[in-house]
């Protein structure tokens, strides 16, 4: 499905766009469907949310840059129902730390987005010491 909308700025940096109700209905997977979003040649996975009675999809800074769009732009969006399993590739150092601390089950019980957030925190570190501190932070959050 394709539609045209405006990329809205919410707060200082958060952006997202409205999804027409008829598009959500046509997806046929409830009011919060998991979707694959296409903007230009860029594609990402997300979940439709309801904010203030309006269906919305977020567009992170990383995805805005990759798609070459900014808040206020009129964009053409392609949406498809995302039925693929959502899994996160956990880096070896984090996986080892989770196993050693006995926290693998707690990590596995988290939602896909929470797991992804923890993994991105660790993999986003540039220095080895920062990465170790971030692994420790993930472990502390799971205790």
N, C-alpha and C positions, 0 to 999 in steps of 0.2 A: 504494500500500500504506500502511496505517496501523497504528501500534502505540503502546502507552503505555510510557513508561520514566521513569527518574529522571535529572535533570540532575546530573552528578557534578562535584565540585570536585577538581582534581588540582593539587597544589602550592598556591601562594598565590592565583592568579587564573585559571588555565586551567580551562575547563569543557568537558565533552563528555558524550556519552551512548552507551550500548551499543545496537547494532543486532542484533536477533535473527538467528542464523545462517540460519533459514528465510527471512527477508526478503531477505538477501543472495543466497541461492540462487535465490529467485523472481525477482530482478532479472535473473539470467541473464547477467551480464557479468563473471564472474570474482570474485576475492576482494577487489578494490579498485575497485568501480564508481564512476564519476562520477555524482553524483546531484543532484537538486534537492530541497531540504529545505523542508518547510512546517511551521511552528509557529504556530498561530493564524492570523493574517492575514499573517504575515511569511514571506518566501521567500528562500532564498539557495542558492548553488551550493557543492558541496563534493565530497570524495572519501572514501569509506569507507576506513579504515585498520585494520590489525590491531595491537593493543597487548596484550602479554601473553597472546596467544592469543584475544583477544576483539575482535570487530568494533566499532569506535568511529567516531563523527563528532564533530568539534570544534564548539564554539559560542563564537565570539569575543564579547568585551565589546560590540562594536557590534551584533552580531546578538542578543545577550541583551537589550539595551536595546530594540531594535526589536520583539522578540517579547514583551517584558514579563515575562521569566522570570528566575529566579535559581537558583544552585546549591542543590540539595536539593529543588527543585520536581518534582512529577510532571507530565510533559508528554505530550501526544498529538502524535505526529510523523507527517507524511505524507511518503513518499519516492517519487520517480519517477526512472527512469533518465534521465540528462542526455546526450542525443546531440547537442546543439547545439555548434557550434564554439566553442572558448574563445579569445576574443581580448581584448586589452587596448587601450583607447583611450589612446594616448600623447600627452600634451600637447605643443603646438607647441615650447615652449622645450626640452624634453627631446629631442624628435625632431630639432630643429636641432642640438643639441649632439652627439647620437649620430652624425649624418651628418658634421658638421664634424670630429669626432675619428676618423672611420672605424670606429666601433664599432657601427653598426647591425646588421651580420651577427652580431656577438657577442650583442647584445641579443635578436635574433630566434631565436637558438639556445637561449635560456633556456626553461625550462618556463613554462607559463601562470602558475603561482603565484609564481615568481621575478620574472617581468615585472611582475605585479600589485603585488608588494611594492615594487619600485623606483618604480613610478608612484605608489603611495600615499604613499611617503616624500616624493616631490616635491610632490604635490598637497595633502598635509597641512600644508605650511608656510603660516604666516599672513603673514609678512613677505617682501617681495621678496628681500631679502638672504639670508634663511634658505633660500628656494627656490633661489637661485643656488648656495649652498653644497651643498645637497642634490643638485642636478644634478651638481655636481663630484664628489660622493661616489659617485654612480651610475657616472660615467665611470671613476673610480679603481677601483671594484670590477670593472669589465669589462676593465681593462687586464691 
